[in-house]
Amino acid sequence: MPLCSRAVRHNKMKKSIAISLLSFILFGCEQEYIVKDNKVFLKGWNEGSGSYERLIEEADAKTFQTIDTDENLTLGKDNNHVYIESTLIENFDPKTLKYIGNYYFVDSDSAYFFGFYSNIDDCEIIGADPKSLKTFDKFPWAYDKNHIIYGHTIVAIDDLSDFEIISENWGRTKDKIIYKGRTLHGVDIKTFEIVDEYMAKDKYHTYEYGEIKT
């Protein structure tokens, strides 16, 4: 992916998260699953549109249940599928689903992150090991036996004990600087310092959103 495309992607993500949070604060949102007439509905209310009920056509009312987490998520499952709000999540195994924490979930084959996303189909963490995935205390950092994980992005690492979380967006090892799960290339480790959550510098470059600023 071109560098300019990455920068645009991160800018869009930052704006979309801010807009979503603002919308939630201004309009509010309460949602729950209900079963009636042998059908499953997502029932909700918000200041903008009032009350609503959305039919989840694929859901099996006889086996449907809400998935409890400590996050602001509305997830459910039946014998065949997993749902986020009223959307079916493809290839997510409801029988082996497990909540890890900090919006991370695993099943027998895959790992998923629902803390932020632009498309529900992009929530799978490609390359992560679901059997060894654990979270750090600092959101949204996580790890498995071979990787540091930031949301949907992973970076291979030789020694997990060498990794240090600096802030929400920044982490480091003795020879790597990691921004949102991506390794910065060409960094001078000795002179590297963080300016804020989105900018950093060393004696050679200034970095913005994980890229060299030109």
GIKA-V784588 format. One record per backbone hydrogen bond with DSSP energy under -0.5 kcal/mol. NH is the residue of the N-H (numbers start at 0). CO is the residue of the C=O. If there is no record, write none. Layout:
BEGIN
NH,CO / NH,CO
END
This chain:
BEGIN
5,1 / 6,2 / 7,3 / 8,4 / 9,5 / 10,6 / 11,7 / 12,8 / 13,9 / 14,10 / 15,11 / 16,12 / 17,13 / 18,14 / 19,15 / 20,16 / 21,17 / 22,18 / 23,19 / 24,20 / 25,21 / 26,22 / 27,22 / 27,23 / 29,44 / 31,42 / 33,40 / 35,38 / 38,35 / 40,33 / 41,53 / 42,31 / 42,40 / 43,51 / 44,29 / 45,49 / 46,26 / 49,45 / 51,43 / 53,41 / 54,52 / 55,39 / 56,54 / 58,55 / 60,58 / 62,59 / 63,59 / 64,76 / 66,74 / 67,65 / 72,70 / 74,66 / 74,72 / 75,82 / 76,64 / 77,80 / 81,88 / 82,75 / 83,86 / 84,73 / 84,82 / 86,83 / 88,81 / 89,87 / 91,88 / 92,90 / 93,91 / 95,92 / 96,92 / 97,105 / 99,97 / 99,103 / 100,103 / 103,100 / 104,111 / 105,97 / 106,109 / 111,104 / 112,122 / 113,102 / 121,118 / 122,119 / 124,110 / 125,123 / 127,124 / 129,127 / 131,128 / 132,128 / 133,142 / 135,140 / 138,136 / 140,137 / 141,148 / 142,133 / 143,146 / 147,154 / 148,141 / 149,152 / 150,139 / 151,149 / 152,149 / 154,147 / 156,145 / 161,158 / 162,159 / 163,171 / 165,163 / 165,169 / 166,169 / 170,177 / 171,163 / 172,175 / 177,170 / 178,181 / 179,168 / 179,177 / 181,178 / 183,176 / 188,186 / 190,187 / 191,187 / 191,188 / 192,200 / 194,198 / 195,198 / 199,206 / 200,192 / 201,204 / 206,199 / 207,210 / 208,197 / 210,207 / 212,205
END
